[in-house]
Amino acid sequence: MNKLKKYWFKGFTMIEIMVVVVIVAILAAVAVPIYIDYVESARASEAKSVIGSITNGAKMYRQTYGEWPGDVEEIERAGQLNVDRATKRQWIFELQLPERVIATSTSEMEGGEGKVVEFNAETGEYTGYGTKKRE
């Protein structure tokens, strides 16, 4: 009984504590980049959604007027698009139709200013902020 009591109060050795710290650090090193990618993707999803609406509105505008619109406001004035004010405060949309639509974040966006999401109309792919990087 005396041996058991002596062992019980001994505690952890420094090496055991260091092993636990190393394991936690390895788990954090794996989890943090995945979490950051997830957050960026969630923030960029708003821009991607609006870019899809802009693209559709621009196609309708072209069918109606015979030319591509110069900016988002032109599509809105034609009644073929409605972008929320909150979205306009967070993202600036640039039209380079028919090739691409580019969204750039403003200082109002939580992720920071200058993040770029680009939609290539020919390939239908998004690149930039919040998208998986291709190797």
C-alpha positions as CSV (number, residue, x, y, z in Angstrom):
1,M,0.0,0.0,0.0
2,N,2.8,2.4,0.8
3,K,4.4,1.8,-2.6
4,L,1.1,2.6,-4.4
5,K,0.7,5.8,-2.3
6,K,4.2,6.9,-3.2
7,Y,3.7,6.3,-6.9
8,W,0.3,8.1,-6.9
9,F,1.7,11.4,-5.7
10,K,4.7,11.3,-7.9
11,G,3.0,13.2,-10.8
12,F,4.1,13.6,-14.4
13,T,7.7,13.8,-15.5
14,M,9.0,16.6,-17.6
15,I,9.4,14.3,-20.6
16,E,5.7,13.2,-20.4
17,I,4.6,16.8,-20.3
18,M,6.8,17.7,-23.3
19,V,5.4,14.7,-25.3
20,V,1.9,16.0,-24.7
21,V,2.9,19.6,-25.7
22,V,4.5,18.3,-28.9
23,I,1.4,16.3,-29.8
24,V,-0.8,19.3,-29.2
25,A,1.5,21.5,-31.4
26,I,1.4,18.9,-34.2
27,L,-2.4,18.8,-34.1
28,A,-2.6,22.6,-34.1
29,A,-0.2,22.8,-37.0
30,V,-2.5,20.6,-39.0
31,A,-5.8,22.2,-37.9
32,V,-5.1,25.9,-38.1
33,P,-4.4,26.1,-41.9
34,I,-7.5,24.0,-42.6
35,Y,-9.5,26.4,-40.4
36,I,-8.1,29.5,-42.1
37,D,-8.9,28.1,-45.6
38,Y,-12.5,27.3,-44.4
39,V,-12.9,30.9,-43.1
40,E,-11.5,32.4,-46.3
41,S,-13.8,30.3,-48.4
42,A,-16.8,31.3,-46.3
43,R,-16.0,35.0,-46.7
44,A,-15.4,34.7,-50.4
45,S,-18.7,32.8,-50.9
46,E,-20.7,36.1,-50.8
47,A,-18.6,37.5,-53.6
48,K,-18.9,34.3,-55.6
49,S,-22.7,34.3,-55.3
50,V,-22.9,38.0,-56.3
51,I,-20.5,37.4,-59.3
52,G,-22.9,34.6,-60.5
53,S,-25.8,37.1,-60.3
54,I,-23.8,39.8,-62.0
55,T,-22.9,37.4,-64.8
56,N,-26.5,36.4,-65.3
57,G,-27.7,40.0,-65.2
58,A,-25.0,41.0,-67.7
59,K,-26.1,38.3,-70.1
60,M,-29.7,39.5,-69.9
61,Y,-28.5,43.1,-70.4
62,R,-26.6,42.0,-73.5
63,Q,-29.7,40.3,-74.9
64,T,-31.8,43.4,-74.3
65,Y,-29.3,46.1,-75.4
66,G,-27.0,44.3,-77.7
67,E,-23.8,45.2,-75.8
68,W,-22.1,44.3,-72.5
69,P,-22.6,46.6,-69.6
70,G,-19.8,48.7,-68.4
71,D,-20.4,48.3,-64.6
72,V,-22.7,46.8,-62.1
73,E,-24.7,50.0,-61.6
74,E,-25.6,49.9,-65.3
75,I,-27.1,46.4,-64.9
76,E,-29.0,47.6,-61.8
77,R,-30.4,50.7,-63.6
78,A,-31.7,48.4,-66.3
79,G,-33.6,46.4,-63.6
80,Q,-31.7,43.2,-64.2
81,L,-29.8,43.0,-60.9
82,N,-30.0,44.1,-57.3
83,V,-26.9,44.0,-55.1
84,D,-27.4,44.7,-51.4
85,R,-25.7,47.8,-49.9
86,A,-23.9,45.6,-47.3
87,T,-22.3,43.6,-50.1
88,K,-21.3,46.8,-52.0
89,R,-19.6,48.1,-48.8
90,Q,-17.6,44.9,-48.6
91,W,-16.8,44.2,-52.2
92,I,-16.1,46.3,-55.4
93,F,-17.0,44.5,-58.6
94,E,-15.2,45.2,-61.9
95,L,-16.6,43.9,-65.2
96,Q,-14.3,42.8,-67.9
97,L,-17.0,41.2,-70.0
98,P,-17.3,38.8,-71.7
99,E,-14.1,37.3,-70.2
100,R,-14.2,37.9,-66.5
101,V,-15.7,39.5,-63.4
102,I,-13.4,40.6,-60.6
103,A,-14.4,41.3,-56.9
104,T,-12.0,43.1,-54.7
105,S,-12.7,43.4,-50.9
106,T,-12.8,46.8,-49.2
107,S,-11.7,47.7,-45.7
108,E,-15.3,46.9,-44.5
109,M,-14.8,43.2,-45.1
110,E,-13.6,41.2,-42.0
111,G,-10.9,39.4,-44.0
112,G,-9.3,42.7,-44.9
113,E,-8.9,45.0,-47.8
114,G,-7.5,44.0,-51.2
115,K,-8.6,40.3,-51.4
116,V,-9.4,39.4,-55.0
117,V,-11.9,36.8,-56.3
118,E,-11.9,36.4,-60.1
119,F,-14.4,34.6,-62.2
120,N,-13.3,33.4,-65.6
121,A,-16.4,33.2,-67.8
122,E,-14.8,31.0,-70.4
123,T,-13.8,28.2,-68.0
124,G,-16.4,28.9,-65.4
125,E,-13.8,28.8,-62.6
126,Y,-13.2,31.1,-59.7
127,T,-9.6,31.9,-58.7
128,G,-8.0,34.0,-55.9
129,Y,-9.2,34.5,-52.3
130,G,-11.1,31.7,-50.8
131,T,-10.5,29.2,-53.6
132,K,-8.4,26.1,-53.4
133,K,-4.9,26.7,-54.8
134,R,-3.9,24.5,-57.7
135,E,-0.4,23.2,-58.0
